[in-house]
Each structure stands twice: as C-alpha cells, then as structure tokens.
Amino acid sequence: MPELPEVEGVVRALKPEIEGKTIESVELSETIRLSFSEGKQCIVKQAEPDAFEAVLADTTITKVVRRSKYIFFHLLKEDVPYFLVSHLGMTGAWFVVDSPDDISEAKFKKHIHATFHLTDGRFLIYSDIRRFGELRFLANLEDHAPLTKMAPEPFDEEASDYFIAKTLLPKYEKKAIKEVIMDGQVISGCGNIYATEALFTERIHPARKVNRISEKRKRALFDAVVAVLRKSIEAGGSTISDYRNINGEAGSMQNRLQMYGKKVCPACGTPTSQMTIGGRTSVFCPNCQH
C-alpha cells in the first residue's frame, strides 16, 4: 500500500502537470458502473457514476496537495470550491498522458477506472488493479469523517508532542507499538514499511506495549519515523509491487530498506522473525529488537 512518501511523490509529479487545468468531462469504467448497479461502491464513493461524471465536468483544478496518505484535488466550478479526494488503496495510480495508450504497463492500462478529459487535450487517468482505492467528490472535507481525525503531518512542529499525548490515552497505552504508529490518528502517513524500518532503527520490538516504552524512547522512535519518511521521499518512495509515479516510474527506497522484507538482520546476522500485528505482517530481528 502506498504510504506517505509514495503519495508525496505522486502529488509532486501531478502539480506541474494539472494545476490550473480544466476538466472537460469524466468517464468511469464499466466495473464501477456495475458495482453501483449491484448496490456496491467500487472506487467512487458517495455518488452515483452519472452524478460523479456530471459534477466534475467543467471544474478547474486549482491546487493538488497531500494530507497524510490522501491526495486532495482542490477544484473550482462556477466560482464555488470543491474537493476531489483520492486514496490509492493498495494499487491505485495516477497518470497524465497524451493518450491512454501511452500508459506503458499493461496491468495499469487494463484497469483504468476513471478517465478525466482535460481541455488541453491531455488525459488525467486513475488506474487501480485491485480496486481498493477511493475517489470522493466533497463540498466540504468535514463531510468525510476520517479526514477530520488525522494526526498532524509528521513534519509539523507539534506532531511529536501530539504523538506522545496520544500514546498516553487508555485507548493506546496497552497496544503494540507498531499498531499504534501505523494508526493515522496517531502519526499521519506511517504504514507497514516505514513503521518496520523505524522500529528497527530504534531496536524496539514491534509487539512491545506502548506503556512499556519510556517517553525518551518514544520521542526517538517518532524522530526515526520522520527520518525514514524524509529519506524515502528523497528516493521517490518504495516500489514493492505496484506503486508507480504518474509517468510509470518506480521509486528506489526499496533498495535502502534495512528490515522490511529481509530474511537476515543486517546488524547481527540473525535470521529475522515474523508476526502479525494490526493485521499486517511484521518483520523484526529477535536479537536486536526488544
């Protein structure tokens, strides 16, 4: 699943390509239409396909920003501001191309689910192989509750104190530390990959209970999360399977990971162990991490 660095890479690539551009029309896939006819909501949420296509026609994309793992497309239609909110799920990808045929990888071309025709003749395309991503058209961000509950950006000055305060709540204090730092209401944008790396950096066992970690170690862990997120942004994110930037480019952070996906600890040579925490597979060194 794309985490904060991967989403940041997509946003940075999208901004110069589509900010200031106008959406002429939108075309959704038959897969999306079929899901609505069956009483489901595949990818497009809170709006019928015809209504979604109609409301986005003739909107101007004024700004594209990242918030946690979400992409916010700021829109303007008849001088009224709106938002298109995108979550990439596990395999979502955006492309800006002269033609849909310009998408080089067949698996992404096969799973195009939203085609935005821009007035300059280009196409903004959303592809999603496993279809766990989301597109929401909102008049107000408050209309989708999860958006109001996100932790501050990890790079914000107040984020560290916010993290410490959250870990002291009864809701979190007896949970495994890895589950907590992957919670977007505690730290924004940190998922399985970067939680694994930060915990290894600080030699903390992923199942260690939050209330058994000192404030000093928790602050060091938070700093490690921020550091690995920054490092990954610089590397263009991690391409473990299906993450791509808007031009089909892969990231390179996967080549710098120390613990995620490793069979042997790079520090001591001990075979790594695995356990499931918060529904995700956690890799750790049983010798180095306590």
C-alpha positions in Angstrom: 0.0 0.0 0.0 1.4 3.4 -0.9 2.4 5.3 2.2 3.2 9.0 2.8 6.4 9.2 0.7 4.8 7.4 -2.3 1.7 9.7 -2.2 4.0 12.7 -1.8 5.9 11.6 -5.0 2.6 11.4 -6.9 1.5 14.9 -5.7 4.8 16.5 -6.6 4.6 15.0 -10.1 0.9 15.9 -10.6 1.2 19.6 -9.6 3.1 21.0 -12.6 1.0 18.8 -15.0 -2.5 19.6 -13.9 -2.7 22.6 -11.6 -4.7 25.3 -13.4 -6.1 22.8 -15.9 -9.8 22.3 -16.5 -11.6 19.0 -16.6 -13.8 18.9 -19.7 -15.5 15.6 -18.9 -15.1 12.4 -16.9 -15.6 8.8 -18.0 -15.9 6.0 -15.4 -15.3 2.3 -16.1 -17.9 -0.3 -16.6 -16.6 -2.0 -13.5 -17.5 1.0 -11.4 -21.0 1.2 -13.0 -21.6 -2.5 -12.4 -20.7 -2.2 -8.8 -23.3 0.5 -8.3 -25.9 -1.5 -10.1 -25.2 -4.3 -7.6 -25.6 -2.0 -4.6 -21.8 -1.6 -4.0 -19.4 1.3 -4.3 -16.3 0.4 -6.1 -13.7 3.2 -6.0 -16.2 6.0 -6.5 -17.9 6.7 -3.1 -20.9 8.7 -2.1 -22.0 9.5 -5.7 -23.7 7.6 -8.5 -21.5 7.3 -11.5 -23.6 9.6 -13.7 -23.7 12.2 -11.0 -20.0 11.9 -10.4 -19.2 12.4 -14.0 -21.6 15.4 -14.4 -20.5 17.3 -11.3 -16.8 17.1 -12.2 -17.3 18.3 -15.8 -16.1 21.9 -16.3 -14.2 22.1 -13.0 -10.8 23.7 -12.7 -8.0 22.0 -10.7 -6.6 24.9 -8.7 -4.3 23.0 -6.4 -3.1 19.5 -5.6 -1.9 18.7 -2.1 -1.1 15.7 0.0 -2.5 15.2 3.5 -1.3 12.0 5.2 -1.9 9.3 2.6 -4.6 11.2 0.8 -4.4 13.4 -2.3 -6.6 16.5 -2.3 -7.5 18.0 -5.7 -8.8 21.5 -5.0 -11.5 22.3 -7.6 -13.4 25.4 -8.6 -16.7 25.3 -10.5 -18.6 28.4 -11.2 -16.6 30.2 -8.5 -17.6 27.5 -5.9 -14.8 25.5 -4.3 -15.0 21.7 -4.1 -12.6 18.8 -3.4 -11.8 15.5 -5.1 -10.2 13.3 -2.5 -8.2 10.3 -3.6 -6.8 7.4 -1.6 -4.7 5.0 -3.6 -5.6 1.9 -1.6 -3.2 -0.9 -2.4 -2.6 -0.5 -6.1 -4.0 2.9 -7.2 -2.0 5.0 -9.6 -2.5 8.3 -11.4 -1.2 9.0 -14.9 -1.1 12.2 -17.0 -0.7 11.2 -20.7 -1.5 12.4 -24.2 -3.4 9.2 -24.8 -4.4 6.3 -22.6 -2.3 4.1 -24.9 0.7 5.9 -23.5 0.4 4.0 -20.2 3.3 1.6 -20.7 2.4 -1.2 -18.3 -0.4 -3.5 -19.5 -1.7 -4.2 -16.0 -2.4 -0.5 -15.4 -3.8 0.1 -18.8 -6.1 -2.9 -18.3 -7.5 -1.5 -15.1 -8.3 2.2 -15.9 -11.3 3.2 -13.9 -11.6 7.0 -14.2 -10.6 9.0 -17.3 -10.5 12.8 -16.9 -10.5 14.6 -20.3 -8.7 17.9 -19.9 -9.5 20.9 -22.1 -5.9 21.0 -23.3 -6.4 17.6 -24.9 -4.5 15.5 -22.3 -5.8 12.9 -20.0 -5.7 12.5 -16.2 -6.2 8.8 -15.6 -6.8 6.8 -12.4 -5.9 3.1 -12.6 -6.4 0.6 -9.8 -5.6 -3.1 -10.2 -7.2 -4.4 -7.0 -9.8 -1.6 -6.8 -9.3 -0.8 -3.1 -8.7 2.9 -3.8 -11.2 5.7 -3.3 -12.4 8.8 -5.2 -14.7 11.2 -3.3 -16.2 14.4 -4.5 -16.8 16.6 -1.5 -18.2 20.1 -1.0 -16.5 20.1 2.5 -13.7 17.9 3.8 -15.8 17.6 7.0 -18.3 15.6 5.0 -16.0 12.5 5.3 -15.3 11.9 9.0 -11.9 10.2 8.7 -10.4 13.3 7.1 -11.2 15.3 10.3 -9.5 12.8 12.6 -6.0 12.6 11.1 -2.9 13.3 13.1 -0.8 16.4 12.2 1.7 16.0 9.4 4.7 14.2 11.0 6.9 17.1 9.8 4.9 19.7 11.7 6.4 21.2 14.9 3.5 20.0 17.1 3.5 16.4 15.8 5.9 14.9 18.3 4.0 16.2 21.3 0.8 15.1 19.7 2.2 11.6 19.3 3.3 11.5 23.0 -0.1 12.7 24.2 -1.9 10.0 22.1 0.2 7.2 23.5 -0.8 8.1 27.0 -4.5 7.6 26.3 -6.1 4.4 27.6 -7.1 3.6 24.0 -3.5 3.1 23.0 -1.3 2.5 26.1 -1.7 -1.3 26.1 -1.5 -1.8 22.4 1.6 -3.0 20.5 3.7 0.0 19.5 3.7 -1.0 15.8 0.0 -1.0 15.6 -0.1 2.5 17.2 2.4 4.2 15.0 0.6 2.8 11.9 -2.6 4.5 13.2 -3.3 7.6 11.1 -4.9 9.3 14.1 -1.5 9.0 16.0 1.0 9.5 13.2 -0.1 10.6 9.7 1.1 8.5 6.8 3.2 5.8 8.5 2.4 2.3 7.3 3.9 -1.1 7.5 7.1 -0.4 5.6 8.3 2.7 7.4 7.0 1.5 10.8 9.1 -1.6 10.4 12.2 0.5 9.5 11.8 3.0 12.3 11.3 0.3 14.9 14.5 -1.5 13.7 16.4 1.8 13.8 15.5 2.2 17.5 15.8 -1.5 18.2 12.2 -1.7 19.6 10.3 -5.0 19.3 7.1 -4.3 17.2 4.9 -6.1 19.8 6.2 -4.2 22.8 3.3 -2.5 24.6 3.2 1.3 24.4 3.1 1.7 28.2 6.4 -0.2 28.5 8.3 2.3 26.4 9.8 5.5 28.0 8.9 8.9 26.7 12.6 9.3 25.7 12.4 6.2 23.5 9.0 7.1 22.1 10.4 10.5 21.0 13.4 8.8 19.5 11.0 6.5 17.6 9.0 9.4 16.3 12.1 11.0 15.1 13.1 7.8 13.4 9.7 7.7 11.6 10.2 11.2 10.4 13.7 10.5 9.2 12.8 7.4 7.2 9.8 9.2 5.7 12.1 12.1 4.6 14.7 9.6 3.2 12.0 7.8 1.2 10.6 11.0 -0.2 14.1 11.8 -1.5 14.3 8.3 -3.0 11.0 8.6 -4.8 9.2 6.2 -2.4 9.4 2.4 -2.3 8.2 0.2 -5.2 7.5 -3.2 -3.6 4.9 -4.3 -6.2 2.5 -1.9 -7.9 3.5 1.6 -6.9 4.2 3.9 -9.8 4.5 7.6 -10.2 2.4 9.5 -12.8 4.9 8.7 -15.6 5.0 5.0 -14.7 8.3 5.5 -12.8 9.2 3.3 -9.8 10.8 4.5 -6.6 14.1 3.3 -5.3 13.7 3.3 -1.5 13.2 -0.4 -1.5 16.9 -0.8 -2.2 17.7 1.1 1.0 15.4 -0.7 3.4 17.2 -2.3 6.4 14.5 -4.7 7.8 11.3 -4.7 5.8 11.2 -7.9 3.7 14.6 -9.1 5.0 15.4 -12.7 5.8 18.6 -11.8 7.8 19.3 -8.9 10.2 21.8 -6.6 8.6 23.2 -5.7 12.0 23.8 -9.0 13.6 23.2 -11.7 11.0 20.4 -13.4 12.9 17.5 -14.8 10.8 14.6 -12.4 11.1 11.2 -13.4 12.6 7.6 -12.5 11.6 4.4 -12.0 13.4 1.0 -10.4 12.6 0.3 -7.1 14.3 -2.6 -4.9 13.5 -3.5 -7.2 10.6 -0.1 -6.7 8.9 3.0 -8.9 8.8 5.7 -7.5 11.0 9.4 -8.4 10.3 11.9 -7.9 13.1 15.2 -9.1 14.5 14.6 -11.3 17.6 18.1 -10.5 18.8 18.4 -6.7 18.2 14.8 -5.6 18.9 13.4 -5.8 22.4 
